[in-house]
Amino acid sequence: MNIKRKNLRIIPMLLLGLFYSCAPTVKVTNDYDHSANFSEYKTFAVYDLKAQEGQVNQLNVDRITKAIRAELISKGFTEATNNPDLKVNAVSILKNKTSVSSNTDFYGYGGMYRPYGYWGGGAMMGGANTTYNTYDYVDGSLIIDIVSTKTQKLVWQGIGNAEIDSKPDNPEEFIANSIKKILAGFPPGLAKK
């Protein structure tokens, strides 16, 4: 007997993939230029966040921008429109994926082990039942790039990734918490003091 389950949720306006679940586990990684002197950076500007068709709607672009600003200001940085030390950009990547799993239960007759020996012949297969499950989801990533305006080089990058399957109950809160988690390692050396 085969059972096939599909959970397809195609939504016309996909939110940013990372922010499309009630409580996904956001996996975070970051990397940075070890030769950069992060203590010399005091100001920032958020730039080039655009609503990409089918990727991020304008409401979420605004939420992301607001969350990035709030998090950097809470870390002691100042937003500057003219000549900031850092430029901050966020990019989303959404990929539709399908996870397939199977479970086979075998049953039948085989020999028996007794303390004084093995009784019975080889196993005779009585039958098998395999269940297949498919699960469609969106693999969503949010990449935050921080670039030095002096050198025009990337000095820090944080990536948050989550398996997305439904819209969050409170997208503003979820986005803010996800941005906070992604930026926890910026600037390097600040976290876990």
trRosetta pair geometry for C-beta under 8 A, 3 or more apart (Angstrom, degrees):
i j d omega theta_ij theta_ji phi_ij phi_ji
1 129 5.8 -3 39 -144 90 96
1 130 8.0 175 68 54 49 52
1 131 7.6 0 99 -83 83 75
2 130 6.6 -5 -96 89 76 85
2 131 7.1 149 -142 -121 44 39
2 132 5.8 3 -159 17 95 105
3 131 5.0 -8 40 -142 103 91
3 132 6.9 178 70 49 53 60
3 133 7.5 3 100 -76 93 71
4 132 5.6 -4 -94 87 75 102
4 133 7.5 165 -139 -109 41 31
4 134 6.3 11 -164 11 86 106
5 133 5.3 -8 42 -138 106 78
5 134 6.5 -176 75 47 57 63
5 135 7.5 11 100 -74 98 70
6 134 5.5 -5 -92 84 74 107
6 135 7.8 179 -134 -98 42 29
6 136 6.3 28 -164 -4 85 111
7 135 5.8 4 34 -138 111 67
7 136 6.1 -161 75 43 64 79
7 137 7.9 20 88 -64 108 76
7 165 7.0 19 123 -161 129 118
8 136 5.1 24 -95 55 66 145
9 136 7.6 178 21 95 65 106
9 165 6.9 104 28 -176 134 61
9 166 6.6 52 51 -94 177 66
11 14 5.8 123 79 -83 98 59
11 167 7.4 106 -88 -54 168 111
13 57 4.9 37 177 -67 119 129
14 17 7.0 7 161 -72 120 68
14 20 6.9 -27 -168 -91 81 146
14 54 6.1 35 28 -180 113 54
14 55 6.5 -34 82 -131 112 17
14 56 7.8 -51 99 -72 80 32
14 57 7.9 169 77 -29 40 91
14 94 6.2 85 138 -147 149 173
14 138 7.0 151 -149 -110 130 165
15 19 5.3 -91 137 89 121 95
15 20 4.8 162 65 -84 105 91
15 56 7.0 31 -172 -128 41 57
15 57 6.5 -55 -105 17 57 100
15 60 5.2 137 -154 -64 85 151
15 167 6.7 107 1 -121 134 87
15 171 6.5 -125 -141 -130 155 137
16 19 4.7 47 73 27 96 106
16 20 7.1 -162 83 -37 45 93
16 55 7.1 31 -106 155 59 74
16 56 4.7 23 -73 -106 85 99
16 60 4.9 -171 -11 154 103 144
16 64 6.8 82 -31 -60 162 130
16 92 4.6 -127 -144 -105 93 152
16 94 7.7 -155 -163 -60 41 112
16 140 6.7 112 148 -169 61 131
16 142 6.3 44 164 -83 127 111
16 175 7.6 81 53 -109 131 109
17 20 5.7 -55 -150 7 32 124
17 55 7.7 -50 -25 -159 92 73
17 92 5.9 150 20 -178 92 111
17 93 7.0 -54 29 89 143 40
17 94 3.8 169 -56 -100 128 90
17 95 7.8 35 -118 17 161 52
17 138 5.0 -134 -135 139 101 118
17 139 6.9 19 175 107 141 30
17 140 2.0 -172 132 -113 100 110
17 141 6.6 8 81 14 127 39
17 142 7.6 -172 65 -49 83 78
17 162 7.4 172 136 65 81 86
17 164 5.2 -148 -172 -3 68 150
18 24 7.9 -145 -169 71 51 140
18 26 6.8 55 -166 -119 101 109
18 92 6.8 -127 1 -129 101 102
18 140 4.3 -152 -51 127 45 115
18 141 6.4 47 -64 -148 105 9
18 142 4.2 -58 -6 -20 155 107
18 160 5.4 71 -141 105 142 108
18 161 7.1 -100 -104 -120 98 23
18 162 5.2 101 -142 27 62 110
18 164 7.1 -127 -103 -64 10 123
18 178 5.9 137 145 179 118 154
19 60 6.4 169 69 -142 144 126
19 63 7.8 139 -167 99 171 137
19 140 7.5 -117 12 136 46 155
19 142 7.7 48 -26 -48 91 136
19 164 7.9 17 61 -112 22 129
19 168 6.4 -68 174 -3 73 130
19 171 5.9 75 160 -152 118 90
19 174 5.5 131 -148 113 88 114
19 175 5.0 7 -115 -82 142 83
19 178 6.3 -132 -85 16 88 157
20 24 7.9 34 71 -17 57 138
20 138 6.2 11 74 64 148 133
20 140 6.1 130 22 -29 111 158
20 164 3.7 51 74 -166 106 131
20 165 7.6 146 120 27 95 19
20 166 7.0 171 154 88 74 19
20 167 6.1 -48 -156 -98 67 47
20 168 7.0 -140 -146 -20 16 83
21 24 3.7 76 74 -35 146 106
21 162 6.3 -135 24 143 133 130
21 163 7.4 59 -56 98 157 55
21 164 4.8 -143 -40 -134 104 61
21 165 5.8 54 -107 37 106 63
21 166 5.7 78 -125 54 58 63
21 167 7.7 -70 -84 -103 21 4
21 168 6.1 33 85 -67 27 82
21 174 8.0 176 70 -162 57 149
22 166 5.9 1 -22 83 91 111
22 167 7.8 49 -60 95 69 37
22 168 5.5 142 -103 -121 36 58
22 169 5.9 45 -127 -16 90 90
23 168 7.9 109 -50 -120 45 93
24 162 3.8 91 125 -176 138 125
24 163 5.9 -173 -145 62 122 60
24 164 6.2 -58 -59 -90 155 55
24 165 7.8 139 -82 15 111 81
25 162 6.4 167 76 -126 43 90
25 163 7.6 20 47 28 82 91
26 160 4.9 -9 -175 -168 112 107
26 161 7.1 138 -159 63 60 34
26 162 4.8 -44 -98 -66 63 114
26 178 5.4 173 -94 -128 164 92
26 181 5.7 106 93 94 134 152
26 182 7.7 -79 155 -57 132 85
27 160 7.2 146 73 -157 43 52
27 161 4.9 -27 61 63 96 91
27 162 7.0 161 13 -76 73 57
28 158 6.6 -11 -165 -173 100 97
28 159 6.9 157 -151 83 51 52
28 160 5.2 -18 -96 -99 80 73
28 161 7.8 175 -78 19 35 70
28 181 5.5 -150 -53 143 146 95
28 182 5.5 -162 -127 -103 118 53
28 184 7.2 67 132 34 163 112
28 185 7.7 167 144 -5 123 119
29 158 7.5 169 89 -153 43 53
29 159 5.1 -7 59 57 86 101
29 161 8.0 9 9 2 97 110
30 156 6.9 1 -177 -174 112 87
30 157 6.3 175 -151 92 68 52
30 158 4.2 -20 -99 -102 106 71
30 159 7.0 174 -82 16 53 68
30 182 7.6 128 -71 -174 111 64
30 185 4.4 -177 44 76 154 144
30 186 7.2 -141 -157 -50 156 86
31 156 7.6 172 91 -150 46 48
31 157 5.4 -2 56 57 84 97
32 36 6.8 -97 165 39 99 126
32 38 8.0 -5 177 -65 145 126
32 155 6.2 16 -158 154 86 60
32 156 4.3 -6 -108 -105 100 74
32 157 7.2 -179 -79 21 56 61
32 185 8.0 -153 -29 136 123 109
32 186 7.9 149 -80 -103 133 80
32 188 5.1 -139 49 -40 159 131
33 36 4.1 81 88 -19 108 110
33 153 7.1 68 -64 124 155 116
33 154 7.1 148 -38 106 113 63
33 155 4.7 -74 24 -139 119 59
33 156 7.3 -92 13 -56 78 55
36 148 6.8 -162 -131 -52 124 135
36 155 4.4 90 -94 -148 167 113
36 156 7.7 -110 63 -44 157 85
37 40 4.8 53 106 -1 107 113
38 41 5.8 -47 -162 23 53 114
38 155 7.5 154 -89 154 84 130
38 156 7.9 59 -102 -50 119 129
38 187 3.9 146 172 -171 142 137
38 188 6.1 166 -21 42 157 81
38 189 7.1 168 57 32 139 117
39 187 7.9 166 -63 117 46 162
40 85 7.2 -174 125 -151 75 139
41 44 7.6 46 172 -65 108 89
41 77 7.3 -18 134 -111 92 111
41 85 4.4 169 -139 127 70 138
41 86 5.3 45 -157 -39 126 114
41 148 7.4 -109 -88 -110 118 86
41 155 8.0 174 -56 92 147 160
41 187 7.1 155 59 -86 124 138
42 77 6.6 161 176 -132 35 66
42 78 6.3 5 149 26 83 100
42 85 5.7 105 40 -8 59 145
43 77 6.5 137 -116 -173 22 86
43 78 5.0 -40 -106 74 78 85
43 79 7.1 91 -161 -152 80 9
43 80 3.9 14 -178 -2 133 129
43 83 7.8 56 87 109 144 65
43 84 4.4 -132 122 -141 100 73
43 85 4.8 120 54 6 73 91
43 86 7.0 178 96 26 49 78
44 72 5.5 -65 44 169 152 155
44 77 5.1 25 -1 162 114 137
44 78 7.6 152 22 76 71 38
44 79 6.1 -49 73 -108 75 55
44 80 7.0 123 50 26 25 83
44 84 5.2 72 -149 -179 12 135
44 85 6.7 -49 -71 59 54 80
44 86 4.3 -26 -107 73 85 102
44 87 7.3 158 -159 -90 72 18
44 88 5.5 31 -180 -18 121 115
44 146 7.7 -49 -127 -140 123 103
45 79 6.6 96 -97 -161 53 76
45 80 6.1 -78 -59 74 94 63
45 81 6.5 103 -109 -112 123 34
45 84 4.0 -172 -14 -3 96 152
45 86 7.5 175 24 92 60 57
45 87 5.7 -23 67 -113 89 65
45 88 7.0 -176 87 22 37 82
46 49 6.5 -11 158 -12 105 122
46 65 5.3 139 131 -143 154 86
46 68 5.5 117 -100 95 132 133
46 69 6.2 -78 -21 -64 137 88
46 79 7.6 -33 -3 -130 88 113
46 88 4.9 -41 -104 74 64 104
46 89 7.5 136 -161 -84 61 40
47 87 5.3 -27 19 -164 127 103
47 88 7.0 132 19 63 72 50
47 89 5.9 -44 73 -80 76 90
48 89 5.1 -7 67 -121 110 115
49 61 5.2 152 143 -162 106 96
49 64 6.3 -169 -155 90 145 120
49 65 5.4 -164 56 -71 159 103
49 89 6.9 -179 -62 -147 73 63
49 90 5.7 24 -103 49 108 94
50 61 6.8 -29 -180 -125 10 145
51 55 7.7 169 -175 71 53 86
51 56 5.3 -131 -133 96 61 83
51 57 5.8 14 -142 -162 125 22
51 58 4.6 -56 -55 -71 147 64
51 60 7.9 113 -109 59 94 85
51 61 5.0 -97 -66 -31 81 139
52 55 3.9 9 81 41 106 128
52 56 5.7 62 34 29 78 88
52 92 7.4 -158 34 57 124 102
54 94 7.9 -138 136 60 84 137
55 92 5.4 152 169 86 111 117
55 94 5.8 -177 -130 9 77 121
56 60 5.1 -122 -165 84 89 119
56 61 5.5 105 137 -61 121 85
56 64 7.7 -27 -160 -8 141 141
56 92 5.4 125 -52 26 118 147
57 60 5.4 88 59 14 72 100
57 61 7.3 -128 104 -8 36 90
58 61 5.3 -48 -145 32 39 117
58 62 6.4 40 156 -18 67 102
59 62 5.9 -59 -158 37 29 111
59 63 6.5 28 147 -19 65 107
59 171 7.8 62 127 100 115 145
60 63 5.1 -48 -141 37 41 114
60 64 6.1 44 156 -22 68 101
60 171 6.9 -78 -97 163 93 134
60 175 6.9 -178 -148 -90 82 146
61 64 5.9 -54 -149 35 28 111
61 65 6.4 28 153 -18 63 108
62 65 5.7 -54 -145 38 30 112
62 66 6.2 31 156 -19 65 108
63 66 5.8 -55 -146 38 29 111
63 67 6.2 26 156 -18 64 109
63 171 6.5 -58 -118 131 174 99
63 172 5.5 -134 -131 -113 121 67
63 175 4.5 72 142 77 119 166
63 176 7.6 -97 178 -47 93 76
64 67 5.8 -58 -146 38 28 109
64 68 6.3 28 156 -19 65 106
64 90 5.4 -132 162 76 132 160
64 142 7.5 -157 -127 -148 127 136
64 175 6.1 -104 -78 -173 59 127
64 179 6.8 153 -145 -77 62 129
65 68 6.0 -55 -147 35 28 109
65 69 6.4 28 155 -17 63 108
65 90 8.0 -143 -74 22 57 129
66 69 5.9 -57 -150 37 29 112
66 70 6.2 26 155 -18 65 109
66 176 7.9 -48 104 -87 95 95
67 70 5.8 -54 -143 38 30 111
67 71 6.2 27 159 -18 65 109
67 175 5.3 -144 -36 131 153 94
67 176 4.5 -154 -116 -104 113 59
67 178 7.9 29 158 64 159 77
67 179 3.8 134 137 24 122 158
67 180 7.5 -98 -178 -37 105 74
68 71 6.0 -59 -146 38 27 108
68 72 6.3 20 160 -13 65 110
68 88 5.9 171 169 134 136 142
68 90 6.6 -142 -62 -39 143 128
68 144 7.0 170 -113 -130 119 128
68 179 5.8 -119 -70 -161 58 138
68 183 7.4 140 -130 -54 66 144
69 72 6.2 -64 -147 40 25 104
69 73 6.1 22 159 -16 65 112
69 79 6.1 1 -141 -71 100 136
70 73 5.9 -59 -145 40 26 110
70 74 6.3 28 156 -21 63 108
70 176 7.0 -15 68 -136 142 104
71 74 5.7 -54 -148 35 30 112
71 75 6.7 24 152 -15 62 107
71 176 8.0 169 -53 -159 103 71
71 179 5.5 -148 -25 130 146 106
71 180 5.5 -166 -107 -94 123 63
71 183 4.8 104 145 67 143 153
72 75 5.6 -60 -152 39 35 110
72 77 4.4 -47 164 57 93 131
72 79 7.5 102 93 -68 124 83
72 88 7.1 -120 -58 -48 151 161
72 183 7.3 -100 -66 -165 69 154
73 76 7.8 115 -177 -19 32 8
73 77 6.2 -91 -87 69 35 73
73 78 7.3 65 -116 -103 78 36
73 79 6.8 -36 -74 -26 103 96
75 183 7.6 -118 -35 149 143 120
75 186 7.3 -17 -128 107 173 81
75 187 7.4 141 166 -3 137 80
75 190 6.8 33 -151 175 113 164
77 86 7.6 -47 -148 40 142 129
79 84 7.6 -36 -163 -104 44 130
80 83 6.7 -51 136 76 132 56
80 84 4.3 160 68 -88 104 83
80 85 7.8 79 36 1 136 69
81 84 7.7 42 -54 -44 4 103
83 149 7.1 170 -160 116 53 154
84 87 6.5 125 81 -71 120 60
84 149 6.0 127 83 -20 66 146
85 148 7.1 -40 165 -141 70 69
85 149 6.2 -160 -172 27 19 106
85 150 7.2 -11 -150 -23 65 103
86 146 5.4 -9 -170 -172 123 96
86 147 6.7 138 -159 70 66 44
86 148 6.5 -44 -102 -101 67 42
86 149 6.7 -141 -85 -15 14 91
86 155 7.5 -92 -118 43 104 129
87 146 7.4 159 78 -155 46 47
87 147 4.6 -19 59 62 97 101
87 149 5.8 105 -25 -70 98 91
88 144 6.7 -9 -168 -172 95 95
88 145 7.3 160 -153 85 46 54
88 146 5.4 -11 -102 -104 76 76
88 147 7.8 -171 -74 21 31 74
89 144 7.4 163 84 -153 43 50
89 145 4.9 -9 61 58 93 101
89 147 7.4 19 6 -2 106 112
90 142 6.1 -7 -170 -174 107 96
90 143 6.9 155 -155 80 54 50
90 144 5.1 -20 -99 -99 82 71
90 145 7.6 -177 -82 19 32 71
91 142 7.5 156 78 -156 42 49
91 143 4.7 -15 60 59 93 103
91 145 7.2 29 0 -7 106 109
92 140 6.9 -20 -166 -164 100 92
92 141 6.9 155 -156 84 52 56
92 142 5.5 -21 -100 -101 76 69
92 143 7.7 -177 -82 18 27 75
93 140 7.3 156 83 -153 55 46
93 141 4.5 -2 54 56 99 105
93 143 7.1 40 -6 -11 106 110
94 138 5.4 -18 -162 -173 99 116
94 139 7.4 145 -158 75 46 53
94 140 5.3 -7 -106 -104 75 79
94 141 7.9 -161 -70 27 39 66
94 164 8.0 -47 -132 38 98 142
95 138 7.0 143 71 -161 39 63
95 139 4.6 -17 63 57 96 102
95 140 7.9 -171 26 -72 64 40
96 136 7.0 -4 -173 -170 94 99
96 137 7.9 165 -152 91 54 32
96 138 5.9 -39 -97 -103 54 70
96 139 7.9 -173 -87 16 6 79
97 136 7.4 165 90 -150 42 55
97 137 5.9 -22 67 69 87 76
97 138 7.3 127 20 -123 81 20
97 139 5.0 44 -5 -21 131 109
98 134 5.7 -9 -174 -169 110 102
98 135 6.9 149 -159 74 59 44
98 136 5.1 -26 -101 -97 80 70
98 137 7.8 142 -98 21 34 66
99 134 7.1 154 79 -156 49 51
99 135 4.5 -15 58 60 99 100
99 136 8.0 -169 20 -76 69 24
99 137 6.9 9 -4 16 106 112
100 132 6.7 -13 -167 -169 96 97
100 133 7.2 159 -152 83 48 52
100 134 5.1 -15 -100 -102 78 78
100 135 7.8 -175 -74 21 35 70
101 132 7.5 160 85 -154 43 51
101 133 5.1 -10 60 58 89 100
101 135 7.8 13 6 1 100 109
102 130 5.8 -1 -175 -173 112 100
102 131 6.6 162 -154 82 60 49
102 132 5.0 -21 -99 -99 89 68
102 133 7.4 178 -83 18 39 70
103 130 7.1 163 81 -150 42 54
103 131 5.0 -8 56 54 92 99
103 133 7.9 26 0 -4 99 107
104 128 5.6 0 -172 -178 103 113
104 129 7.0 159 -152 80 55 44
104 130 4.5 -17 -98 -98 85 84
104 131 7.8 -174 -77 19 41 63
105 128 6.8 161 79 -157 49 61
105 129 4.8 -7 54 57 99 97
105 130 7.9 -170 20 -75 62 40
106 125 7.0 -68 -161 -138 105 93
106 127 7.9 172 -149 93 52 42
106 128 5.1 -22 -102 -105 66 92
107 126 5.2 -54 108 68 76 119
107 127 6.1 -6 61 62 89 80
107 128 7.5 165 21 -91 66 45
108 123 5.9 85 101 176 125 95
108 124 5.5 -153 173 92 116 55
108 125 4.6 -92 -85 -140 157 28
108 126 3.4 177 -104 0 66 85
108 127 6.9 159 -71 19 88 51
109 120 7.8 -133 156 -169 91 136
109 123 6.9 164 92 -155 45 58
109 124 4.7 1 63 52 95 100
109 126 6.2 95 -11 -50 75 111
110 120 6.5 104 146 122 43 139
110 122 7.2 -50 -136 162 79 35
110 123 3.6 -20 -98 -102 103 83
110 124 7.2 -173 -76 19 52 59
111 118 5.5 41 146 173 138 95
111 119 5.9 171 -166 89 92 44
111 120 3.1 176 -118 77 68 106
111 121 6.3 -173 -68 55 100 21
111 122 7.2 -25 -25 -93 107 15
111 123 7.3 -90 1 -66 73 62
112 118 7.4 165 83 -159 40 57
112 119 5.0 -14 60 64 89 98
112 120 5.4 91 9 -4 71 130
113 118 5.5 -29 -106 -106 65 75
113 119 7.8 177 -91 22 17 74
114 117 5.8 4 64 58 99 55
114 118 7.3 177 25 -90 74 23
114 119 5.8 43 -7 -10 115 111
121 124 7.5 49 87 -39 109 98
125 128 7.2 -25 -175 -37 115 96
135 165 7.9 -36 174 -108 103 133
137 163 5.3 21 143 -177 149 91
137 164 6.1 152 179 70 93 50
137 165 4.8 -52 -120 -81 102 89
138 163 7.8 142 76 -166 47 48
138 164 4.2 -30 71 68 97 110
138 165 7.4 175 25 -76 76 41
139 161 7.2 -1 180 -169 85 100
139 163 6.3 -28 -104 -107 64 62
139 164 7.4 178 -90 17 13 88
140 161 7.1 166 91 -150 49 54
140 162 5.6 -16 65 63 96 79
140 163 7.8 147 22 -112 80 14
140 164 4.7 41 -3 -20 123 130
141 159 6.0 -12 -168 -169 110 98
141 160 6.8 158 -154 83 57 50
141 161 4.6 -16 -101 -100 85 82
142 159 7.3 162 82 -153 48 50
142 160 4.8 -2 54 56 96 100
142 178 7.0 83 37 142 147 125
142 179 8.0 -73 122 -88 150 69
142 182 6.7 -79 93 -77 110 158
143 157 6.6 -11 -172 -169 94 102
143 158 7.5 161 -156 85 47 48
143 159 5.1 -11 -105 -104 74 83
144 157 6.9 162 83 -154 56 51
144 158 4.7 -2 54 57 105 95
144 159 7.7 -162 22 -74 68 39
144 179 7.7 99 -64 -140 145 79
144 182 5.7 114 7 140 130 132
144 183 6.7 -40 83 -73 164 87
145 154 5.8 -67 -162 -124 103 108
145 156 7.8 149 -161 87 41 57
145 157 5.4 -9 -107 -107 64 89
146 154 7.3 98 72 -155 47 66
146 155 5.8 -62 104 63 91 87
146 156 4.2 2 53 60 118 98
146 157 7.2 -158 22 -72 74 44
146 186 6.7 121 -11 -137 156 144
147 152 6.7 6 171 -157 117 37
147 153 6.6 179 -151 93 82 21
147 154 5.4 -50 -97 -94 78 49
147 155 6.6 132 -130 6 26 84
148 151 4.5 35 90 36 124 94
148 152 7.0 -72 84 -24 73 17
148 153 5.8 1 42 56 103 71
148 155 4.9 78 -34 -34 98 128
149 152 7.0 24 -152 -75 31 59
151 155 7.9 103 56 -60 124 106
154 157 6.2 10 178 -49 125 107
156 186 5.5 104 159 -111 154 111
156 187 7.2 -118 -70 -124 156 62
156 188 7.2 -163 -106 -29 118 95
158 182 4.3 123 136 172 129 87
158 183 6.1 -155 22 -80 169 45
158 185 6.4 156 -99 54 115 106
158 186 6.5 -89 -40 -32 130 117
159 182 7.3 -155 77 -139 7 108
160 178 5.6 120 161 180 166 99
160 181 6.5 91 -105 93 127 106
160 182 4.4 -79 -42 -81 115 112
162 178 7.9 -74 -23 -125 138 128
167 171 7.2 -46 -177 -68 87 109
168 171 4.9 133 68 -84 112 59
168 173 7.8 -147 147 66 135 84
168 174 4.2 -61 -164 -18 171 159
170 173 4.1 21 120 26 119 116
170 174 6.2 145 89 -19 69 90
171 174 5.5 -60 -141 42 33 112
171 175 5.9 35 162 -21 70 107
172 175 6.0 -54 -146 36 26 109
172 176 6.4 25 156 -17 61 109
173 176 5.8 -56 -147 38 30 111
173 177 6.3 26 157 -16 65 109
174 177 5.9 -57 -146 39 28 108
174 178 6.2 27 156 -19 64 109
175 178 5.7 -58 -145 38 29 110
175 179 6.2 29 157 -18 66 106
176 179 5.9 -54 -145 36 28 109
176 180 6.4 31 153 -21 62 107
177 180 5.6 -52 -148 35 32 115
177 181 6.4 32 153 -20 64 105
178 181 5.7 -54 -150 35 32 112
178 182 6.4 31 153 -18 66 105
179 182 5.7 -54 -146 38 32 110
179 183 6.0 12 161 -2 68 113
180 183 6.3 -67 -139 50 24 97
180 184 6.6 54 152 -61 60 86
181 184 5.7 -22 -156 -20 31 118
183 186 4.9 -62 -162 39 72 114
184 191 5.3 75 152 -104 78 132
185 188 6.5 10 166 -96 83 62
185 190 8.0 137 -168 57 28 91
185 191 5.2 -53 -106 -6 48 148
186 190 7.1 5 122 38 26 130
187 190 5.2 93 61 -17 68 121
188 191 7.9 -52 -139 21 36 96
189 193 7.6 48 160 -76 60 104
190 193 6.8 -59 -174 -31 33 117
